[in-house]
Each structure stands twice: as structure tokens, then as C-alpha cells.
């Protein structure tokens, strides 16, 4: 699974499935400057649907996505450790 797919899944979970993984993957873009990060998700696309400002949406996603990605990493590590114990 590539980074864009992983981020799309985390974003979809963070916005409670308002957009599907495929929809998010189509919206994610590379910033013009690498100083701005590797991938960008324009939160203004959700403003009308969620009836919130893009700044508020971005803040809420940032709070949730840290937890989602940490949980995903823990799951992968635990799964990896479980497979090692089976060897």
C-alpha cells in the first residue's frame, strides 16, 4: 500500500466516511513546494457538506488523524510481532 492510499484511508476515517477512500485519493495532491509537505488535502472541498470553515475542518482532521495513524502503526507492529512468534 502506498502513502497516498494510507493517507486516504486515514482521512476517510477521520471525516467519518463523508468521502470514500477513492474520492479522497482523487482529491489529494502534491504541494507545489516540497517545504509544504509530501501530500495535501484541500479541506475547503468539505466546507459546504460539513457546514464548517476549512480551517475548523483541517483542525479536526489533524486531531483525529494523529490517533488513527498511531493506531494503524500499532496494529501493524502488533501483527508483525505476532507473525514473528509463529516462526
N, C-alpha and C positions, 0 to 999 in steps of 0.2 A: 504494500500500500504506500503510495507516495504522500508527500507532505500536504499537498492540496486536498487530497481525499480525506486525510486525517483531520485537517482543519475544517473541512466542510462538514464532517460528521460531528465534530465538537460544536461548531456554530449552530447546526440544526438542533442539537440537544439544548444548547444554551437559549435558543429562542423558542423552545417548546414545540418544534416541528412546524412553525409558521411557514417556513420554506423547507423543502426537501433537500437532501444532500446534493442531488443533481442540479437543482436550481441554484443552490449556493455555489457549487463548483463553477457554474457558468458565470456567476457574478464576480467571483474572486479574481483579482487582477494583480499584476506585479507593479509595484510603485515605480514611478519614473526614476527615482533616485534610490540606490541601494541603502542610503543612510536612513530611509524611511521604513526599512524592513524588507522582508522577503515576499510577503503576500499582503494584500489589502482587501478589506471587505467594506464597501461603501454602505454605511448604516442608514443613509438617507433613503435607500430603497425600501426600508421597513417603516419609515416615519408615518406614512399615511395609514398603513394597515394597523400598526400598533398605537396610533394616535399619540405619539410621543416625539420629542425632538430627537434628531440623530445623535446629539451629544448624550442625552439620557440613555438612549438605546445602547450606544457604544459603551458607556459606563457599566450598564447592567450586564452586557455580554462579557466585558472584561472581568467582572467579579465572578461570573459563573464559569467562564472558560478555563480559568486557572484551576478550579476544582475539578472540572471534567477532565482536563489533560493530565492532572496529577493522578486522578483515579484510573485513567486509562494506562498510565505508566505503571502504577502499582499492579494493576491486573496483569499486564504483560510480564512484569518481573515475577509475580507470584506464579503465573503459568509457566514461565521459563524455569523457575526453581522446582516446580512440580515435575516437569519433564526430566530434569537432571536427576531427581531422586528415583525415577523409574529406570534409569540406566544401570 
